């Protein structure tokens, strides 16, 4: 986390100097913006693992370090622990999972409209997908934040309602205020010129969010709804090159993560081998490219547990991993 925070700080410092660069030199910053985007991905995955595990045994220290790691992603750690650790892992791809796709029968709203415009499917337009790769993460944050701040069960913009305690709500708001101050400080340090802000702040954020969503879209969207929380049924692992796994803390091993969420991710390849040996007929993994091909070939609304349907409701297809 410290290494990747240092990379981001260096990038923001370079962005502050961009107005002094000759115009012909500006493309040289683009590869570093890509490196900064990767640092954002790593900070998300590292904070995700930290907030699941026992590397820091005291919860207050986990929240503090999680706040530092998740700040660049506009995600309060208390909100993350509520929506991800408790709700998503406790109800994975069930009706109560706030991270699942919307149901055909759910009332339409801005959340489902954004899913239709942004999320990979056979209906999404190229420009919508391009915007959505970097825009879906902030939308997820906003809808989960609004869901915990709204008291009425039917008013939630997330696919499923979930609640937090008054203490958690206060912590979320305090953490969000600290995150806003941190982002304000970054923008102030870069300076008011539009081009440095675009290249040094907005572009790395978009790249980082897009890289994270490239994984997240595949985790459960090809799996059936299921009220029995069985990671061998409701979760998909990816096959990616080894250097990507090394760079991204084995995040492609998502079935493994849902079985052992607090395990050191260095051991996930061993868990994969054991799962293939003992549950090879049920364990679900696909090459990343194949998973994306399936996402772009299927609609994203659930008609029932094993059927996906388009927004108009006239193109039902089986859920790809429904067996």
Secondary structure, DSSP 4 states (H G I P E B T S, - for coil): -HHHHHHHHHHHHHHHHGGGS-GGGTHHHHHHHHHHHHHHHHHHHHHHHHHHSSSS-SHHHHHHHHHHHHGGGT--HHHHIIIIIIIIHHSTTSTT-TTSPPBTTSPP-HHHHHHHHHS-SSS--HHHHHHHHHHHHHHHHHHHHHHHH---GGG-SSSS-----HHHHHHHHHHHHHHHHHHHHHHHHH-S-HHHHIIIIIHHHHHHHHHHHHHHHHHHTTSPP-SS--HHHH--EEE--HHHHHHTTTTT-HHHHHHSTTS-GGGHHHHHHHHHHHHTTT--EEEHHHHHHHHHHS--EEEETTEEE-TTS---EE-TT--
